Amino acid sequence: MGIVGVDPTGLVPESTKRRLFDSLIDFLESQTEKAGHHKAAEVLRDLRSDADFRDAFDQALQRAVRRFVDQYAAIDREMLVALMHERAVV
């Protein structure tokens, strides 16, 4: 409580608090990664408010890529190999 009996954090909307927290986590995670502490960076990444969503999205993306590879290999294997060796396909 503040001097006048008001909790100053109550004046900040929850969405803003969450964005500030996630920004702080992003900064700490990137600095930790740059310092070569990959496991610690991973732990920090898991503290984000959207960590569950990001994990689910990553898993879905991995499944989609595996499915694409499995299905496209039968259609055009040479193109698939070229795509897999290309860093950015736009």
Stockholm file with secondary structure:
# STOCKHOLM 1.0

chainA/1-90         MGIVGVDPTGLVPESTKRRLFDSLIDFLESQTEKAGHHKAAEVLRDLRSDADFRDAFDQALQRAVRRFVDQYAAIDREMLVALMHERAVV
#=GR chainA/1-90 SS CCTTSCCGGGGSCHHHHHHHHHHHHHHHHHHHHHTTCHHHHHHHHTTSTTHHHHHHHHHHHHHHHHHHHHHHHTTCHHHHHHHHHCSCCC
#=GC SS_cons        CCTTSCCGGGGSCHHHHHHHHHHHHHHHHHHHHHTTCHHHHHHHHTTSTTHHHHHHHHHHHHHHHHHHHHHHHTTCHHHHHHHHHCSCCC
//
